[in-house]
Amino acid sequence: MLTVYSWPTPNGIAARPAVQRGVQVLADLRRPITDDKAREVLFGKTQYEKH
């Protein structure tokens, strides 16, 4: 029988080698947002505008 206590913990999931490889791939591809237009689209009022 599966119970909540038998589910993996977040730390247990993060410790898995495949998860660590995936996180590293994403970390290598991540770029900081330096463009003001991109920042406005993602976090400003532009994202809520109706087209």
C-alpha contacts under 8 A as a table, 3 or more apart, distances in Angstrom:
res1	aa1	res2	aa2	distance
2	L	6	S	6.44
2	L	7	W	7.92
3	T	6	S	5.40
3	T	7	W	7.03
4	V	7	W	5.48
8	P	12	G	5.84
8	P	13	I	6.35
9	T	12	G	4.97
9	T	13	I	6.26
10	P	13	I	5.09
10	P	14	A	6.12
11	N	14	A	5.05
11	N	15	A	6.15
12	G	15	A	5.17
12	G	16	R	6.84
13	I	16	R	5.54
13	I	19	V	7.15
14	A	19	V	5.98
14	A	20	Q	6.54
15	A	19	V	7.23
15	A	20	Q	6.89
16	R	19	V	5.39
16	R	20	Q	6.36
17	P	20	Q	5.08
17	P	21	R	6.24
18	A	21	R	5.10
18	A	22	G	6.22
19	V	22	G	5.06
19	V	23	V	6.15
20	Q	23	V	5.14
20	Q	24	Q	6.21
21	R	24	Q	5.10
21	R	25	V	6.30
22	G	25	V	5.12
22	G	26	L	6.40
23	V	26	L	5.21
23	V	27	A	6.10
24	Q	27	A	4.95
24	Q	28	D	6.18
25	V	28	D	5.25
25	V	29	L	6.48
26	L	29	L	5.14
26	L	30	R	6.07
27	A	30	R	5.27
33	I	36	D	7.94
33	I	38	A	7.00
33	I	39	R	6.48
34	T	38	A	7.86
34	T	39	R	7.58
35	D	38	A	5.35
35	D	39	R	6.32
36	D	39	R	5.06
36	D	40	E	6.17
37	K	40	E	5.10
37	K	41	V	6.28
38	A	41	V	5.13
38	A	42	L	6.17
39	R	42	L	5.22
39	R	43	F	5.79
39	R	44	G	7.01
40	E	43	F	5.37
40	E	44	G	4.34
40	E	45	K	6.97
40	E	46	T	6.35
40	E	47	Q	7.88
41	V	44	G	5.78
41	V	45	K	7.30
41	V	46	T	5.10
41	V	47	Q	5.40
42	L	46	T	7.68
42	L	47	Q	6.26
43	F	46	T	7.90
43	F	47	Q	7.06
44	G	47	Q	6.39
45	K	48	Y	5.63
45	K	49	E	6.84
46	T	49	E	5.35
